[in-house]
Every structure is written in C-alpha cells, then in structure tokens.
Amino acid sequence: MPSPFPGMDPYLEERSLWPDVHSSLISYIREALQPQVRPKYIARIGERIEVASLQRGYIPDVMIVQPPREQATALTSTGLLVADEPLTFAFLEEARRVPYIEIVYRETGDVVTVIEVLSPANKSGEGREQYLQKQADLLTTHANLVEIDLLGEGRATTLARTTTLVDPPDWRYVVSVSRARNRSRLEVYAIRLQDRLPRCRIPLRPADPDVVLDLPAVFTRCYAVGGYDLLVDYNAEPPVTLPPAALAWLHTHLQSQGIRPA
C-alpha cells in the first residue's frame, strides 16, 4: 500500500519511526543514483560518529570505573563511623553512527558530492552544532553539498536557512544544493505538505552533466518496503505540529482517500 500523501508523509516524522525511514532513504537514494553515475563515479554510504547529548533523551551506556575497596570496619579506634566504599560508575554518552552518501570520482577517489538526509538530532542542541561545523567544513572543499530535510520541526539547519523562502509561503520541507564551483548561489526546492517531492539535480564534476534524484520514487520504495502502512494509525492526529491550514488540509485529504470517516 502506498502512502496516502502526495509527497512526504508527516506521520513518518515520528521519532520512533524516523531512524528506519532515514536508513531506508540513504540506501535507496544510493540505489537510485548508482546506475546514473557509474562507471565514472561511485555512490557509496559513509558514516560519521556523533556523540548524543543526554539532554536529548538518549539512553547512556554505563561502565565501572572504580571497584569497591575492602569493606571498612564500622568503628575506628576513635569511635567514629567510617562509610563503606561504594561501587563507582561513569555514564557514557551514546555515540551514534550517522549515514550519508558521497559520490566519488573513481579515477582519483576524490569525493565530488555529499548528500545529507537530516535527522532530528541535526536540528537541535549539540547535534545541530556538530552538523553546522561539518557543513562549514564542506563548504571550504571542492565537494558539492546536497541537503535533504524532510522534517518540518526543529531549527532550520540546511543552507536554505540563509535565504528568504517566500515561494511557496507555506513550505514545510526543503532540499538545497550548493555547488562547489559557485558557492555564492544556492539551489533550493521548497516543498509544501500538499506537494509531491521534487526530482532534484545532483551535481558532479563541472565537466559532467547533473544526474537526477527521483525523490518521489525513492520515497515510494521506502514506504512500501518499510511496511509503514501497518505501523501508522492515520485516524490519529499527526505526531508533529502543523499550522491550522495544513492540518485542515490533512484531515480533508485523508477523508478523500477513504482513510478517515467524513
């Protein structure tokens, strides 16, 4: 069963579902691009390590850093009580592996394009600062940067945050493309909840034509393989905050699909 929405499904923004959606998007984006870029290029999945902040609700690992010493006697010769030594633990922040896609020029091994699919951790707190630092570092290289943000909540984080997007005025999702040969220009796809996802230009080296990322096809495959129709209750309210007009459209749209009673 396909998603009932024409583009991004806001029910999949739910935090318990998003990690699976994110991993699927990365895998199927690579699958969609590989036939277009080979044999001159290779699309591969890379990983970076991010340390999760406890304030974001991640469960830490635990390790023993100091075993207890021998139990102390209850009384010393002076008659003062001496406390028993406790077992000492240290809580470790959880390290997460965050996948992304890089397109590599096969002849030299140079990375020519990096494709990021943002997660909630990239849009708040320490995770956002880490992402912005990587973003800034990439802008000093010869690599193109493509950022795909299919999460309507959280702080603006992609390079599109530096622009004034007014068309359409009620956009919720965004894809931005920064070409290494011209950092002063930014290509932006602003997407409303009601819209289908865009088919995006993915730049390679300047001498080669762009390839096309068919995001609608990628999302359709993610939804079908992920079995999300069996996990989502479309009779419930969406797990994200929507403006009144978008929420009214969602209710009407789900009714028109026969998913909700009129």
Secondary structure by P-SEA (a helix, b strand, c coil): ccccccccccccccccaaaaaaaaaaaaaaaaacccccccbbbbbbbbbbbbbcccbbbbbbbbcccccccccccccccbbbbcccbbbbbbcbbbbbbbbbbbccccccccbbbbbccccccccaaaaaaaaaaaaaaaccbbbbbbbccccccccccccccccccccccccbbbbbbcccccbbbbbbbcccccccbbbbbccccbbbbbbaaaaaaaaaaaaacccccccccccccccccaaaaaaaaaaaaaaccccc
